[in-house]
Amino acid sequence: MGGVGEPGPREGSAQPGAPLPTFSWEQIRAHDQPGDKWLVIERRVYDISRWAQRHPGGSRLIGHHGAEDATDAFRAFHQDLNFVRKFLQPLLIGELAPEEPSQDGPLNAQLVEDFRALHQAAEDMKLFDASPTFFAFLLGHILAMEVLAWLLIYLLGPGWVPSALAAFILAISQAQSWCLQHDLGHASIFKKSRWNHVAQKFVMGQLKGFSAHWWNFRHFQHHAKPNIFHKDPDVTVAPVFLLGESSVESARRCSPW
């Protein structure tokens, strides 16, 4: 998701070896404001208020999990959990009280456990193991179609028939390019995130003429909070469209008319 923030000391962080303070969800919910954000990962409470600006995925992405249990998002968005946990330690301020549930609010604990079991089953079946060879052939296929479309115009001229054929070929290659950059953006092809992002920038920037950073900024938020108004950019499309009752009511309150 970009560069890596640096771990460092933080005022109020838990001292090594000292008993951790415990917090209730009611106390945690009070810290979900700009400049004052806590979140919970694996029942431990972290103060990300100042560090959020250095978060490699952006402050908005991590801020969407303010005062919430971010355990599943933390595991899903990071490939090397042992490495990333080093950055959490200076932010640790306590843990959930023993009587508190791991999930806050109306979340169905059994549903969460079912999804975790499903994820583990998919991992055990190696469904997340991509084949770089397949994607290399896919890239070659895309490049071949791009060259073919160019040759049609170059050799036959800009007539209706060559232009229509070139447009048809480019439509297929551009659609495939989008799918390829999507998988690269999810860092799901290569083992190292950097390799994925370098390849994504080539496909997105050179073959499609789009910004990979712009797409990642929006798409990561979509997967962090899918279909949640004001957090998922894919459904926050006012004033062009107003989706659902909440967006209509929000627009009505904010409208000068």
Secondary structure by P-SEA (a helix, b strand, c coil): ccbbbbbbbbccccccccbbbbbcaaaaaacccccbbbbbcccbbbbccccccccccccccccccccccaaaaaaaacccaaaaaaaaccccccccccccccccccccaaaaaaaaaaaaaaaaaccccccaaaaaaaaaaaaaaaaaaaaaaaaccccaaaaaaaaaaaaaaaaaaaaaaaaaaaccccccaaaaaaaaaaaacccccccaaaaaaaaaaaaaccccccccccccccccccccaaaaaaaaaaccc
